[in-house]
């Protein structure tokens, strides 16, 4: 770590402390930047599950009217997850089509030397 970063961290009282989630006391998982469309879709799907789970978690602690609204919101997250999965499948099919249209697998037959 360079001197500038150390100064910034010291000014804010941060010294190699683990990052904790805002939502819970569990350590936060730091994701690397996605490098492919598959990774982007995967993160999107994971986020939809996470948000839906949070709605259901809070629904257990609410009154009946709020519980129903939170459950409906959790179901909407599943609808969004389904849409993201549909888009991921379209992307995969486009990549496969490109692969096969531009050479794809070699259909060569290996010739064996007969003795």
Secondary structure, 3 states (H helix, E strand, C coil): CCHHHHHHHHHCCCCCCCCECCCCCCECCCCCCCCCHHHHHHHHHHHHHHHHHHHHHHHCCCCHHHHHHHHHHHHHHHHHHHHHHHHHHHHHHHHHHHHHHCCCCCCCCCCCCCC
